[in-house]
Amino acid sequence: MQSLVATRSELLDRRRRAAFVSQGRDLLKDKRAALVQEFGQHGAEILNGMVLLRRRSIEARRRLDEGVAVCGPEPLASGALSAEAGISAELRSRSVAGVRVVELRHAPARRDPKDRGWAPALASPHLDSVALAYEELLDSMLDLCAVELSIRRLATEIARTTKQVNGLENVVLPRLHDETRRIVLTLDEREREEHGRLRRARARRASRGAARNSLTGSEGRA
């Protein structure tokens, strides 16, 4: 057991540190609660997004297989090359309880048929159907990208904050409280010993005074 300097100043220092650590622990708990709330919102969002992504992926594959069966692979491959184009996107961040989470803003992947690189009147309807299905699928994928980045960041920060809370609550605070208790016990013991010494000193003085009074009385009678 670590030896302590049991003084009033050390006692005040332990109590002050315990109050400071308790305040820090409470702030971390508030931070964790805010992160968990944000995580829950993103969790519901990503679950719904994954369901939508799966449904659109199945539908896009179905339309592609149907287009290949009706038109053959060459027109679809040619249409894919003609429709190739970039999509503007912007990654932004915001703070949640001091933690940066990202948001992805992107232009819609879904385009007007006349902007896909072929003449709608001359192309097979299956080509537009396949293009539309994959544009919607790409929209869903882009929407999920930022959510996944944010939810991973939040999960990491929640775990780190929980570790900090546990460390303060289960290690630091118990140690400070134990040291405070030991100092109080030592000071109380010293106070009892001091009171005992004072009582014995008073008893000795009273005994000597009584002896002197007795001696003085005896001499007077003589």
FIDRENKE-740661 format. One record per residue (C-alpha): residue number from 1; residue in three letters; x, y, z. Coordinates in Angstrom, 2 decimals. Layout:
FIDRENKE-740661
<atom><nr>NUM</nr><rest>ALA</rest><px>X</px><py>Y</py><pz>Z</pz></atom>
...
end
This chain:
FIDRENKE-740661
<atom><nr>1</nr><rest>MET</rest><px>0.00</px><py>0.00</py><pz>0.00</pz></atom>
<atom><nr>2</nr><rest>GLN</rest><px>1.36</px><py>3.40</py><pz>-0.95</pz></atom>
<atom><nr>3</nr><rest>SER</rest><px>2.46</px><py>5.57</py><pz>1.96</pz></atom>
<atom><nr>4</nr><rest>LEU</rest><px>0.73</px><py>8.91</py><pz>2.25</pz></atom>
<atom><nr>5</nr><rest>VAL</rest><px>1.62</px><py>12.20</py><pz>3.84</pz></atom>
<atom><nr>6</nr><rest>ALA</rest><px>-1.40</px><py>12.55</py><pz>6.09</pz></atom>
<atom><nr>7</nr><rest>THR</rest><px>-1.89</px><py>16.30</py><pz>6.40</pz></atom>
<atom><nr>8</nr><rest>ARG</rest><px>-4.86</px><py>18.61</py><pz>6.08</pz></atom>
<atom><nr>9</nr><rest>SER</rest><px>-3.46</px><py>20.05</py><pz>2.87</pz></atom>
<atom><nr>10</nr><rest>GLU</rest><px>-3.11</px><py>16.55</py><pz>1.37</pz></atom>
<atom><nr>11</nr><rest>LEU</rest><px>-6.69</px><py>15.78</py><pz>2.39</pz></atom>
<atom><nr>12</nr><rest>LEU</rest><px>-7.96</px><py>18.95</py><pz>0.69</pz></atom>
<atom><nr>13</nr><rest>ASP</rest><px>-5.87</px><py>18.13</py><pz>-2.38</pz></atom>
<atom><nr>14</nr><rest>ARG</rest><px>-7.37</px><py>14.60</py><pz>-2.66</pz></atom>
<atom><nr>15</nr><rest>ARG</rest><px>-10.90</px><py>15.95</py><pz>-2.27</pz></atom>
<atom><nr>16</nr><rest>ARG</rest><px>-10.28</px><py>18.65</py><pz>-4.85</pz></atom>
<atom><nr>17</nr><rest>ARG</rest><px>-8.84</px><py>16.14</py><pz>-7.31</pz></atom>
<atom><nr>18</nr><rest>ALA</rest><px>-11.73</px><py>13.73</py><pz>-6.74</pz></atom>
<atom><nr>19</nr><rest>ALA</rest><px>-14.24</px><py>16.52</py><pz>-7.45</pz></atom>
<atom><nr>20</nr><rest>PHE</rest><px>-12.33</px><py>17.47</py><pz>-10.61</pz></atom>
<atom><nr>21</nr><rest>VAL</rest><px>-12.19</px><py>13.86</py><pz>-11.83</pz></atom>
<atom><nr>22</nr><rest>SER</rest><px>-15.92</px><py>13.41</py><pz>-11.09</pz></atom>
<atom><nr>23</nr><rest>GLN</rest><px>-16.68</px><py>16.48</py><pz>-13.16</pz></atom>
<atom><nr>24</nr><rest>GLY</rest><px>-14.53</px><py>15.20</py><pz>-16.02</pz></atom>
<atom><nr>25</nr><rest>ARG</rest><px>-16.23</px><py>11.79</py><pz>-15.84</pz></atom>
<atom><nr>26</nr><rest>ASP</rest><px>-19.68</px><py>13.43</py><pz>-16.02</pz></atom>
<atom><nr>27</nr><rest>LEU</rest><px>-18.62</px><py>15.51</py><pz>-19.03</pz></atom>
<atom><nr>28</nr><rest>LEU</rest><px>-17.35</px><py>12.38</py><pz>-20.77</pz></atom>
<atom><nr>29</nr><rest>LYS</rest><px>-20.65</px><py>10.64</py><pz>-20.03</pz></atom>
<atom><nr>30</nr><rest>ASP</rest><px>-22.54</px><py>13.55</py><pz>-21.59</pz></atom>
<atom><nr>31</nr><rest>LYS</rest><px>-20.25</px><py>13.38</py><pz>-24.61</pz></atom>
<atom><nr>32</nr><rest>ARG</rest><px>-20.80</px><py>9.64</py><pz>-24.92</pz></atom>
<atom><nr>33</nr><rest>ALA</rest><px>-24.58</px><py>10.09</py><pz>-24.68</pz></atom>
<atom><nr>34</nr><rest>ALA</rest><px>-24.50</px><py>12.63</py><pz>-27.53</pz></atom>
<atom><nr>35</nr><rest>LEU</rest><px>-22.33</px><py>10.30</py><pz>-29.63</pz></atom>
<atom><nr>36</nr><rest>VAL</rest><px>-24.58</px><py>7.32</py><pz>-28.94</pz></atom>
<atom><nr>37</nr><rest>GLN</rest><px>-27.62</px><py>9.35</py><pz>-29.97</pz></atom>
<atom><nr>38</nr><rest>GLU</rest><px>-25.92</px><py>10.36</py><pz>-33.21</pz></atom>
<atom><nr>39</nr><rest>PHE</rest><px>-24.79</px><py>6.77</py><pz>-33.74</pz></atom>
<atom><nr>40</nr><rest>GLY</rest><px>-28.38</px><py>5.58</py><pz>-33.32</pz></atom>
<atom><nr>41</nr><rest>GLN</rest><px>-29.61</px><py>8.03</py><pz>-35.93</pz></atom>
<atom><nr>42</nr><rest>HIS</rest><px>-26.89</px><py>7.01</py><pz>-38.37</pz></atom>
<atom><nr>43</nr><rest>GLY</rest><px>-27.47</px><py>3.35</py><pz>-37.52</pz></atom>
<atom><nr>44</nr><rest>ALA</rest><px>-31.12</px><py>3.54</py><pz>-38.52</pz></atom>
<atom><nr>45</nr><rest>GLU</rest><px>-30.13</px><py>5.49</py><pz>-41.62</pz></atom>
<atom><nr>46</nr><rest>ILE</rest><px>-27.53</px><py>2.96</py><pz>-42.74</pz></atom>
<atom><nr>47</nr><rest>LEU</rest><px>-29.86</px><py>0.00</py><pz>-42.11</pz></atom>
<atom><nr>48</nr><rest>ASN</rest><px>-32.59</px><py>1.58</py><pz>-44.22</pz></atom>
<atom><nr>49</nr><rest>GLY</rest><px>-30.03</px><py>2.54</py><pz>-46.83</pz></atom>
<atom><nr>50</nr><rest>MET</rest><px>-28.66</px><py>-1.00</py><pz>-47.04</pz></atom>
<atom><nr>51</nr><rest>VAL</rest><px>-32.15</px><py>-2.39</py><pz>-47.51</pz></atom>
<atom><nr>52</nr><rest>LEU</rest><px>-32.75</px><py>0.11</py><pz>-50.32</pz></atom>
<atom><nr>53</nr><rest>LEU</rest><px>-29.32</px><py>-0.60</py><pz>-51.81</pz></atom>
<atom><nr>54</nr><rest>ARG</rest><px>-29.97</px><py>-4.33</py><pz>-51.88</pz></atom>
<atom><nr>55</nr><rest>ARG</rest><px>-33.37</px><py>-3.86</py><pz>-53.47</pz></atom>
<atom><nr>56</nr><rest>ARG</rest><px>-32.00</px><py>-1.53</py><pz>-56.14</pz></atom>
<atom><nr>57</nr><rest>SER</rest><px>-29.04</px><py>-3.82</py><pz>-56.77</pz></atom>
<atom><nr>58</nr><rest>ILE</rest><px>-31.36</px><py>-6.77</py><pz>-57.41</pz></atom>
<atom><nr>59</nr><rest>GLU</rest><px>-33.58</px><py>-4.65</py><pz>-59.64</pz></atom>
<atom><nr>60</nr><rest>ALA</rest><px>-30.62</px><py>-3.26</py><pz>-61.61</pz></atom>
<atom><nr>61</nr><rest>ARG</rest><px>-29.26</px><py>-6.77</py><pz>-62.18</pz></atom>
<atom><nr>62</nr><rest>ARG</rest><px>-32.68</px><py>-7.98</py><pz>-63.28</pz></atom>
<atom><nr>63</nr><rest>ARG</rest><px>-33.02</px><py>-5.16</py><pz>-65.80</pz></atom>
<atom><nr>64</nr><rest>LEU</rest><px>-29.47</px><py>-5.74</py><pz>-67.07</pz></atom>
<atom><nr>65</nr><rest>ASP</rest><px>-30.13</px><py>-9.44</py><pz>-67.63</pz></atom>
<atom><nr>66</nr><rest>GLU</rest><px>-33.38</px><py>-8.60</py><pz>-69.35</pz></atom>
<atom><nr>67</nr><rest>GLY</rest><px>-31.68</px><py>-6.00</py><pz>-71.56</pz></atom>
<atom><nr>68</nr><rest>VAL</rest><px>-28.91</px><py>-8.41</py><pz>-72.53</pz></atom>
<atom><nr>69</nr><rest>ALA</rest><px>-31.48</px><py>-11.08</py><pz>-73.34</pz></atom>
<atom><nr>70</nr><rest>VAL</rest><px>-33.51</px><py>-8.74</py><pz>-75.55</pz></atom>
<atom><nr>71</nr><rest>CYS</rest><px>-30.87</px><py>-6.45</py><pz>-77.10</pz></atom>
<atom><nr>72</nr><rest>GLY</rest><px>-27.65</px><py>-8.41</py><pz>-76.72</pz></atom>
<atom><nr>73</nr><rest>PRO</rest><px>-24.54</px><py>-7.24</py><pz>-74.83</pz></atom>
<atom><nr>74</nr><rest>GLU</rest><px>-23.13</px><py>-4.96</py><pz>-77.55</pz></atom>
<atom><nr>75</nr><rest>PRO</rest><px>-25.79</px><py>-2.18</py><pz>-77.47</pz></atom>
<atom><nr>76</nr><rest>LEU</rest><px>-25.66</px><py>-2.11</py><pz>-73.67</pz></atom>
<atom><nr>77</nr><rest>ALA</rest><px>-21.85</px><py>-1.91</py><pz>-73.63</pz></atom>
<atom><nr>78</nr><rest>SER</rest><px>-21.94</px><py>0.87</py><pz>-76.22</pz></atom>
<atom><nr>79</nr><rest>GLY</rest><px>-24.57</px><py>2.73</py><pz>-74.23</pz></atom>
<atom><nr>80</nr><rest>ALA</rest><px>-22.50</px><py>2.41</py><pz>-71.07</pz></atom>
<atom><nr>81</nr><rest>LEU</rest><px>-19.51</px><py>4.01</py><pz>-72.80</pz></atom>
<atom><nr>82</nr><rest>SER</rest><px>-21.67</px><py>6.80</py><pz>-74.18</pz></atom>
<atom><nr>83</nr><rest>ALA</rest><px>-23.22</px><py>7.50</py><pz>-70.78</pz></atom>
<atom><nr>84</nr><rest>GLU</rest><px>-19.92</px><py>7.66</py><pz>-68.96</pz></atom>
<atom><nr>85</nr><rest>ALA</rest><px>-19.67</px><py>10.96</py><pz>-67.06</pz></atom>
<atom><nr>86</nr><rest>GLY</rest><px>-18.49</px><py>12.31</py><pz>-63.76</pz></atom>
<atom><nr>87</nr><rest>ILE</rest><px>-20.65</px><py>13.22</py><pz>-60.76</pz></atom>
<atom><nr>88</nr><rest>SER</rest><px>-19.74</px><py>16.22</py><pz>-58.68</pz></atom>
<atom><nr>89</nr><rest>ALA</rest><px>-19.45</px><py>15.57</py><pz>-54.95</pz></atom>
<atom><nr>90</nr><rest>GLU</rest><px>-18.44</px><py>17.56</py><pz>-51.87</pz></atom>
<atom><nr>91</nr><rest>LEU</rest><px>-17.33</px><py>16.15</py><pz>-48.55</pz></atom>
<atom><nr>92</nr><rest>ARG</rest><px>-18.21</px><py>18.28</py><pz>-45.54</pz></atom>
<atom><nr>93</nr><rest>SER</rest><px>-17.70</px><py>17.73</py><pz>-41.84</pz></atom>
<atom><nr>94</nr><rest>ARG</rest><px>-19.52</px><py>18.85</py><pz>-38.72</pz></atom>
<atom><nr>95</nr><rest>SER</rest><px>-18.85</px><py>18.47</py><pz>-35.03</pz></atom>
<atom><nr>96</nr><rest>VAL</rest><px>-20.82</px><py>16.23</py><pz>-32.67</pz></atom>
<atom><nr>97</nr><rest>ALA</rest><px>-19.62</px><py>16.61</py><pz>-29.08</pz></atom>
<atom><nr>98</nr><rest>GLY</rest><px>-16.20</px><py>17.55</py><pz>-30.41</pz></atom>
<atom><nr>99</nr><rest>VAL</rest><px>-16.04</px><py>14.64</py><pz>-32.86</pz></atom>
<atom><nr>100</nr><rest>ARG</rest><px>-15.90</px><py>15.31</py><pz>-36.59</pz></atom>
<atom><nr>101</nr><rest>VAL</rest><px>-18.44</px><py>13.41</py><pz>-38.69</pz></atom>
<atom><nr>102</nr><rest>VAL</rest><px>-18.63</px><py>13.72</py><pz>-42.44</pz></atom>
<atom><nr>103</nr><rest>GLU</rest><px>-21.44</px><py>14.48</py><pz>-44.83</pz></atom>
<atom><nr>104</nr><rest>LEU</rest><px>-21.27</px><py>13.81</py><pz>-48.55</pz></atom>
<atom><nr>105</nr><rest>ARG</rest><px>-23.14</px><py>16.16</py><pz>-50.85</pz></atom>
<atom><nr>106</nr><rest>HIS</rest><px>-23.34</px><py>14.91</py><pz>-54.42</pz></atom>
<atom><nr>107</nr><rest>ALA</rest><px>-25.16</px><py>15.74</py><pz>-57.59</pz></atom>
<atom><nr>108</nr><rest>PRO</rest><px>-27.96</px><py>13.32</py><pz>-58.49</pz></atom>
<atom><nr>109</nr><rest>ALA</rest><px>-26.70</px><py>10.33</py><pz>-60.45</pz></atom>
<atom><nr>110</nr><rest>ARG</rest><px>-30.08</px><py>10.04</py><pz>-62.15</pz></atom>
<atom><nr>111</nr><rest>ARG</rest><px>-30.08</px><py>11.98</py><pz>-65.41</pz></atom>
<atom><nr>112</nr><rest>ASP</rest><px>-32.52</px><py>13.05</py><pz>-68.02</pz></atom>
<atom><nr>113</nr><rest>PRO</rest><px>-32.67</px><py>10.47</py><pz>-70.86</pz></atom>
<atom><nr>114</nr><rest>LYS</rest><px>-31.40</px><py>13.02</py><pz>-73.40</pz></atom>
<atom><nr>115</nr><rest>ASP</rest><px>-28.26</px><py>13.55</py><pz>-71.28</pz></atom>
<atom><nr>116</nr><rest>ARG</rest><px>-27.17</px><py>9.91</py><pz>-71.30</pz></atom>
<atom><nr>117</nr><rest>GLY</rest><px>-25.24</px><py>10.12</py><pz>-74.55</pz></atom>
<atom><nr>118</nr><rest>TRP</rest><px>-27.72</px><py>8.55</py><pz>-76.96</pz></atom>
<atom><nr>119</nr><rest>ALA</rest><px>-30.92</px><py>9.58</py><pz>-78.72</pz></atom>
<atom><nr>120</nr><rest>PRO</rest><px>-33.85</px><py>8.20</py><pz>-76.70</pz></atom>
<atom><nr>121</nr><rest>ALA</rest><px>-35.97</px><py>7.86</py><pz>-79.83</pz></atom>
<atom><nr>122</nr><rest>LEU</rest><px>-33.37</px><py>5.65</py><pz>-81.51</pz></atom>
<atom><nr>123</nr><rest>ALA</rest><px>-32.30</px><py>3.56</py><pz>-78.51</pz></atom>
<atom><nr>124</nr><rest>SER</rest><px>-34.08</px><py>0.56</py><pz>-77.09</pz></atom>
<atom><nr>125</nr><rest>PRO</rest><px>-36.28</px><py>1.27</py><pz>-74.06</pz></atom>
<atom><nr>126</nr><rest>HIS</rest><px>-34.33</px><py>-1.46</py><pz>-72.29</pz></atom>
<atom><nr>127</nr><rest>LEU</rest><px>-31.19</px><py>0.67</py><pz>-72.50</pz></atom>
<atom><nr>128</nr><rest>ASP</rest><px>-32.89</px><py>3.55</py><pz>-70.66</pz></atom>
<atom><nr>129</nr><rest>SER</rest><px>-34.39</px><py>1.11</py><pz>-68.18</pz></atom>
<atom><nr>130</nr><rest>VAL</rest><px>-30.96</px><py>-0.34</py><pz>-67.33</pz></atom>
<atom><nr>131</nr><rest>ALA</rest><px>-29.40</px><py>3.12</py><pz>-67.15</pz></atom>
<atom><nr>132</nr><rest>LEU</rest><px>-32.10</px><py>4.36</py><pz>-64.78</pz></atom>
<atom><nr>133</nr><rest>ALA</rest><px>-31.74</px><py>1.34</py><pz>-62.50</pz></atom>
<atom><nr>134</nr><rest>TYR</rest><px>-27.96</px><py>1.76</py><pz>-62.19</pz></atom>
<atom><nr>135</nr><rest>GLU</rest><px>-28.25</px><py>5.52</py><pz>-61.69</pz></atom>
<atom><nr>136</nr><rest>GLU</rest><px>-30.58</px><py>4.92</py><pz>-58.76</pz></atom>
<atom><nr>137</nr><rest>LEU</rest><px>-28.21</px><py>2.26</py><pz>-57.44</pz></atom>
<atom><nr>138</nr><rest>LEU</rest><px>-25.29</px><py>4.71</py><pz>-57.65</pz></atom>
<atom><nr>139</nr><rest>ASP</rest><px>-27.32</px><py>7.33</py><pz>-55.76</pz></atom>
<atom><nr>140</nr><rest>SER</rest><px>-27.89</px><py>4.85</py><pz>-52.94</pz></atom>
<atom><nr>141</nr><rest>MET</rest><px>-24.21</px><py>3.89</py><pz>-52.83</pz></atom>
<atom><nr>142</nr><rest>LEU</rest><px>-23.08</px><py>7.52</py><pz>-52.61</pz></atom>
<atom><nr>143</nr><rest>ASP</rest><px>-25.61</px><py>8.24</py><pz>-49.88</pz></atom>
<atom><nr>144</nr><rest>LEU</rest><px>-24.26</px><py>5.36</py><pz>-47.82</pz></atom>
<atom><nr>145</nr><rest>CYS</rest><px>-20.58</px><py>6.25</py><pz>-48.22</pz></atom>
<atom><nr>146</nr><rest>ALA</rest><px>-20.59</px><py>9.22</py><pz>-45.84</pz></atom>
<atom><nr>147</nr><rest>VAL</rest><px>-22.91</px><py>7.47</py><pz>-43.41</pz></atom>
<atom><nr>148</nr><rest>GLU</rest><px>-20.52</px><py>4.52</py><pz>-43.18</pz></atom>
<atom><nr>149</nr><rest>LEU</rest><px>-17.54</px><py>6.83</py><pz>-42.62</pz></atom>
<atom><nr>150</nr><rest>SER</rest><px>-19.40</px><py>8.69</py><pz>-39.88</pz></atom>
<atom><nr>151</nr><rest>ILE</rest><px>-20.66</px><py>5.57</py><pz>-38.14</pz></atom>
<atom><nr>152</nr><rest>ARG</rest><px>-17.17</px><py>4.07</py><pz>-38.02</pz></atom>
<atom><nr>153</nr><rest>ARG</rest><px>-15.78</px><py>7.30</py><pz>-36.61</pz></atom>
<atom><nr>154</nr><rest>LEU</rest><px>-18.56</px><py>7.45</py><pz>-34.01</pz></atom>
<atom><nr>155</nr><rest>ALA</rest><px>-18.10</px><py>3.81</py><pz>-33.00</pz></atom>
<atom><nr>156</nr><rest>THR</rest><px>-14.37</px><py>4.36</py><pz>-32.48</pz></atom>
<atom><nr>157</nr><rest>GLU</rest><px>-14.94</px><py>7.50</py><pz>-30.44</pz></atom>
<atom><nr>158</nr><rest>ILE</rest><px>-17.70</px><py>5.89</py><pz>-28.33</pz></atom>
<atom><nr>159</nr><rest>ALA</rest><px>-15.36</px><py>3.01</py><pz>-27.49</pz></atom>
<atom><nr>160</nr><rest>ARG</rest><px>-12.53</px><py>5.42</py><pz>-26.60</pz></atom>
<atom><nr>161</nr><rest>THR</rest><px>-14.81</px><py>7.59</py><pz>-24.45</pz></atom>
<atom><nr>162</nr><rest>THR</rest><px>-16.22</px><py>4.53</py><pz>-22.67</pz></atom>
<atom><nr>163</nr><rest>LYS</rest><px>-12.67</px><py>3.41</py><pz>-21.87</pz></atom>
<atom><nr>164</nr><rest>GLN</rest><px>-11.90</px><py>6.84</py><pz>-20.44</pz></atom>
<atom><nr>165</nr><rest>VAL</rest><px>-15.09</px><py>6.84</py><pz>-18.33</pz></atom>
<atom><nr>166</nr><rest>ASN</rest><px>-14.33</px><py>3.36</py><pz>-17.00</pz></atom>
<atom><nr>167</nr><rest>GLY</rest><px>-10.77</px><py>4.35</py><pz>-16.18</pz></atom>
<atom><nr>168</nr><rest>LEU</rest><px>-11.90</px><py>7.39</py><pz>-14.19</pz></atom>
<atom><nr>169</nr><rest>GLU</rest><px>-14.82</px><py>5.62</py><pz>-12.55</pz></atom>
<atom><nr>170</nr><rest>ASN</rest><px>-13.18</px><py>2.30</py><pz>-11.71</pz></atom>
<atom><nr>171</nr><rest>VAL</rest><px>-9.53</px><py>3.22</py><pz>-11.19</pz></atom>
<atom><nr>172</nr><rest>VAL</rest><px>-8.83</px><py>6.90</py><pz>-10.56</pz></atom>
<atom><nr>173</nr><rest>LEU</rest><px>-11.83</px><py>7.81</py><pz>-8.38</pz></atom>
<atom><nr>174</nr><rest>PRO</rest><px>-11.63</px><py>4.69</py><pz>-6.15</pz></atom>
<atom><nr>175</nr><rest>ARG</rest><px>-7.92</px><py>5.35</py><pz>-5.63</pz></atom>
<atom><nr>176</nr><rest>LEU</rest><px>-8.55</px><py>8.98</py><pz>-4.66</pz></atom>
<atom><nr>177</nr><rest>HIS</rest><px>-11.41</px><py>7.99</py><pz>-2.35</pz></atom>
<atom><nr>178</nr><rest>ASP</rest><px>-9.25</px><py>5.32</py><pz>-0.73</pz></atom>
<atom><nr>179</nr><rest>GLU</rest><px>-6.40</px><py>7.78</py><pz>-0.20</pz></atom>
<atom><nr>180</nr><rest>THR</rest><px>-8.86</px><py>10.30</py><pz>1.25</pz></atom>
<atom><nr>181</nr><rest>ARG</rest><px>-10.22</px><py>7.68</py><pz>3.64</pz></atom>
<atom><nr>182</nr><rest>ARG</rest><px>-6.74</px><py>6.66</py><pz>4.76</pz></atom>
<atom><nr>183</nr><rest>ILE</rest><px>-5.72</px><py>10.28</py><pz>5.40</pz></atom>
<atom><nr>184</nr><rest>VAL</rest><px>-8.92</px><py>10.90</py><pz>7.37</pz></atom>
<atom><nr>185</nr><rest>LEU</rest><px>-8.31</px><py>7.80</py><pz>9.49</pz></atom>
<atom><nr>186</nr><rest>THR</rest><px>-4.71</px><py>8.84</py><pz>10.15</pz></atom>
<atom><nr>187</nr><rest>LEU</rest><px>-5.72</px><py>12.38</py><pz>11.09</pz></atom>
<atom><nr>188</nr><rest>ASP</rest><px>-8.51</px><py>11.09</py><pz>13.35</pz></atom>
<atom><nr>189</nr><rest>GLU</rest><px>-6.07</px><py>8.73</py><pz>15.05</pz></atom>
<atom><nr>190</nr><rest>ARG</rest><px>-3.61</px><py>11.57</py><pz>15.59</pz></atom>
<atom><nr>191</nr><rest>GLU</rest><px>-6.40</px><py>13.73</py><pz>17.00</pz></atom>
<atom><nr>192</nr><rest>ARG</rest><px>-7.45</px><py>10.98</py><pz>19.43</pz></atom>
<atom><nr>193</nr><rest>GLU</rest><px>-3.84</px><py>10.51</py><pz>20.50</pz></atom>
<atom><nr>194</nr><rest>GLU</rest><px>-3.45</px><py>14.25</py><pz>21.03</pz></atom>
<atom><nr>195</nr><rest>HIS</rest><px>-6.64</px><py>14.38</py><pz>23.08</pz></atom>
<atom><nr>196</nr><rest>GLY</rest><px>-5.37</px><py>11.44</py><pz>25.11</pz></atom>
<atom><nr>197</nr><rest>ARG</rest><px>-2.07</px><py>13.20</py><pz>25.79</pz></atom>
<atom><nr>198</nr><rest>LEU</rest><px>-3.91</px><py>16.34</py><pz>26.85</pz></atom>
<atom><nr>199</nr><rest>ARG</rest><px>-6.14</px><py>14.37</py><pz>29.23</pz></atom>
<atom><nr>200</nr><rest>ARG</rest><px>-3.13</px><py>12.63</py><pz>30.75</pz></atom>
<atom><nr>201</nr><rest>ALA</rest><px>-1.26</px><py>15.94</py><pz>31.07</pz></atom>
<atom><nr>202</nr><rest>ARG</rest><px>-4.26</px><py>17.54</py><pz>32.77</pz></atom>
<atom><nr>203</nr><rest>ALA</rest><px>-4.58</px><py>14.52</py><pz>35.06</pz></atom>
<atom><nr>204</nr><rest>ARG</rest><px>-0.89</px><py>14.76</py><pz>35.99</pz></atom>
<atom><nr>205</nr><rest>ARG</rest><px>-1.20</px><py>18.49</py><pz>36.67</pz></atom>
<atom><nr>206</nr><rest>ALA</rest><px>-4.30</px><py>17.88</py><pz>38.77</pz></atom>
<atom><nr>207</nr><rest>SER</rest><px>-2.50</px><py>15.10</py><pz>40.67</pz></atom>
<atom><nr>208</nr><rest>ARG</rest><px>0.51</px><py>17.31</py><pz>41.36</pz></atom>
<atom><nr>209</nr><rest>GLY</rest><px>-1.76</px><py>20.15</py><pz>42.43</pz></atom>
<atom><nr>210</nr><rest>ALA</rest><px>-3.64</px><py>17.86</py><pz>44.81</pz></atom>
<atom><nr>211</nr><rest>ALA</rest><px>-0.33</px><py>16.62</py><pz>46.24</pz></atom>
<atom><nr>212</nr><rest>ARG</rest><px>0.88</px><py>20.17</py><pz>46.80</pz></atom>
<atom><nr>213</nr><rest>ASN</rest><px>-2.40</px><py>21.12</py><pz>48.44</pz></atom>
<atom><nr>214</nr><rest>SER</rest><px>-2.18</px><py>18.08</py><pz>50.71</pz></atom>
<atom><nr>215</nr><rest>LEU</rest><px>1.39</px><py>18.93</py><pz>51.67</pz></atom>
<atom><nr>216</nr><rest>THR</rest><px>0.52</px><py>22.53</py><pz>52.37</pz></atom>
<atom><nr>217</nr><rest>GLY</rest><px>-2.39</px><py>21.46</py><pz>54.59</pz></atom>
<atom><nr>218</nr><rest>SER</rest><px>-0.20</px><py>19.11</py><pz>56.57</pz></atom>
<atom><nr>219</nr><rest>GLU</rest><px>2.42</px><py>21.80</py><pz>57.20</pz></atom>
<atom><nr>220</nr><rest>GLY</rest><px>-0.28</px><py>24.21</py><pz>58.34</pz></atom>
<atom><nr>221</nr><rest>ARG</rest><px>-1.64</px><py>21.81</py><pz>60.91</pz></atom>
<atom><nr>222</nr><rest>ALA</rest><px>1.85</px><py>21.11</py><pz>62.19</pz></atom>
end
